[in-house]
């Protein structure tokens, strides 16, 4: 294992894994220190987040707030008036480029993010609902990925390396999607394509009755995030200029709120 691979392995160790290695007789003291430092950093990050500071901007916004959001997102004076009525939502990160989970203010490349958000008043700022729904999406996606097609045809295709053929792969993909509810299939098929850009209203099976949406967002500067990273709670407040992002455009016109408005 290369030094870089070893560092990555150590960084991703869970407490349960460390304890299991210790039961096997391995000296994990060095990795316990790394784990404890990571947990302390996560806690510092969480302690600095205070979403309640945004309460006063959820319905009415001052001119100063609009000006700062517009400047932060490089929105012209001509278009910044759109920010006054744009819904403020909590964008829950479902998945994102891995680099965005580590603080890196110098990263000018940014990366892609898939946000979950709700537009109805009951769920828009419900952090517990956001966490549970995001996890349901992840669990469903992983269940599809883990569902290996079965049968004689699949065995033959693997034997002759035909599984990457377009027609063959499409057939097997359809088999995998048959395991999930009908109202989730178009969304899940698109979500599993890492190169896709989209906006989907979630079906009842995932939303639980909320006016819930999942959409892609392209972040161009990592320094725009709180502490230059996706925070541990995976919530990034947004002003939605496109309220119902159906199709393949995502919410790239959404305005990020300067972290100073919800951090201490």
N, C-alpha and C positions, 0 to 999 in steps of 0.2 A: 504493500500500500504506500503510495507517495505521501510526502509530508502534507501536501494540500488536502489529499483525501483523508488523512488521519485527523487533521484539524476539523474538517467538515464532519467526520464521524463523531468526534468528541463534542462538537458544538450541538449536535442533534441528539445526544444521549438523554434519555429520560431518567428520572430518579428510580423508577422500577427497574430499568435496564442496569443501572449502576449497582443497585442492591442485588440483582441476580448474578452479576459478575462477581460481586464480593462473596456471595454464597458459594461460588465455584472456586474460591480461594485467590482471586486476583486482587492486587493492590490497586484500588480505584481512588486513592486519596487525591491524586492530581486532578482527576476528572470530577470529583466531588467539588473541588474548589472552583473549577470552570463552571460547573452547573450552578453553584451558589452565587457566583458573580453574575451569571446570566439572569438568574431569578431576581437578584437585587436590582439589576438594571431595568428589568421589566416592571418591577414595583415602582421604581423612581419615575418611569415613563407614565405608568398608570396614575400615580399620585399627582402628576402635573396636569392630567386631563380633567377638566371641569365643564361638562356639557351644559350644566345649568346656567352658565354665563351667557348662553345663547338664547335663553328664554325671552328676553326682551326684544329679540330680533325676529321671532317666529311670526309675528303678525304685523308689526310696524317697524320700519327701519329709518334710521336717521340719515341725513345727507352725508355725514362723515362716513358712516358704515358703507353706504353705497359707493362712495368715492374710493374707499380703501379696497373693497372687494373688486371693483372695476380695475383699479391699478394693479392689484395682485394677479389678476387674470388677463391683463392687457386688453381690456374691453374698451372700446372707443367711447367718447362722450356721447356720440350719436346713439349708441346702443345700451348705455348703462342704465337708462330708465327702465329697461326690461327686468332689471334686478329687483325693482321695488315690489312687484307682485309675484315674482318667481317663488314657488314653494320651497321652503327650507326643509330638507329631509336629512335623516341620518343614513349615510351610505354605508352599509355593512359589507365588508370585503369578503366575498365568497372564495375567490381565488385571485392570484396576482403573480406578477413576475417575482421570482424568489429573492432577487436583490433588494426589493422594496421593503422587505421585512427586517433589514439591517440598516442602521443609521449610516447615511453616506451623503452629506450635504454637497459633495463635489460631483455627484453623479448627474451629468447633464443629459443622460440618455433616457432616464425615467423607465417606463415600462407599462404594460397593459394591466388593467384591473377590471374585474367583474364585480359590480355592485348589486346588492339587493337593497331595495327601499320600498316603502309603502307610501301611498298618497292619501289614504283615509286617516281621519283624526285619531281613531282608536289605536292604530298600530304605528303611526309615523315615527313616534319617539319612544316606542316600547322596546327597550333594549333586550329584554328577555325574549320577546317574540322574535326579534331580529336574529338573536343568537340561535334559537331553536330552529327557525326556518332555514337559516344558512346551513346549519348542520344537517337538516333533512336533505337539502340539495346535494351537499357533499356525499352523504351516505348513499343517496340514490345513484349518483354518478359512479361511485366506487363499486356499487353492486353490479352495475352494467359492465364496468371494466373487468370485474372478476368473473363474469359469466362467460365461460369458455364454451363456444358452440360444440355440440356433440353430434355423433352419428357417423355413419360410414362415409358420407360425402366429405365431411370436414377432415376425416382421417386421410382420405385420398388427396385432398387439396394440400394438406400439410406435407404429405409424402413427396409431392411433386412441386412444392413451393409455389402453389397457386393462390395462397390466401391473400396476396397483395393485388391480385387481379381485380380491376374495378368491379366487374359484375359479381365476382365471388365475394369480395369484401362487402359489397352492398347487401348481398343476401345474408351474410353472417351478421352484419350490423342490424338488419331487420329482426333477426332472431333474438339478438340481445335486447333490443328495445321492446320486444313483446312481453318482457317480464314486468314492465312498469305501467302505471295507469295511462290510458289513452291521452288524457289532457296534459301529460308531461313529455310525450314523445318528441314533438318538434323542438321544444326547448332543450331537452337533454341531448338530442342529436347534434344540435348546434353548439352547445356548451362543450361537448367533448372534442370539438375542433379548435385547437389552440390558436389557429390563425383567423378565427371568425370574429366579426364585429356585428353586434346585434342588440336588439331591445325586445324583450318578451314580457307580456303580462302573464304571471304565474297562474296555472290552473288550480282549481279548488283543492286538488290532492296535496299540493304543496303549500298553498296560501292559507288554507283554513278559513277562507271567507274574506280575507283582507284584500284591499286593492293593491296588490303587491306586484312589483316589477323587478326584473333582472336585466342589467344592461352593461355593455362594455364601456370603458373609459380609457383614453390614452393619456397617461401622465408624461409630460415632457421634462419636468424638472423635479427630481426627488426632494430638493430642498423646500418644495411647496408643502410637504407633509409635516405634521407635528414631529419635532425632533428629527426631521428628515427620514422618517420611516413610518410604515404602517403601525399604529400603536397596538398594544396587546389586546385591546377590546375590539380591534378591527373596525372601528367606526370613524368615518371621515365625513363631516358635515358638508352638505352641498346646497347650492341654489340651482334648481332645475329650470333651465330655460326651455327645454323640450319636455313637457310633462308626461307624454305618453309616447315613448321612443320605439314605436313599432317599426319593424324592418331591420335593415342592416347598418344603420348609422350609429347606433349606440347613443351615448350622452356626452359626446366630446365637447359640446358647447356648454356643459354644466360648469358653474363657477365654484371653485374651491373657496372656502372661507379662510381668511388668514388665521393661522393657528393661535395668534395672540388673543383672539376673541374667545377661545375655549381652553386655553392652557394658563397655568400660573407660573 
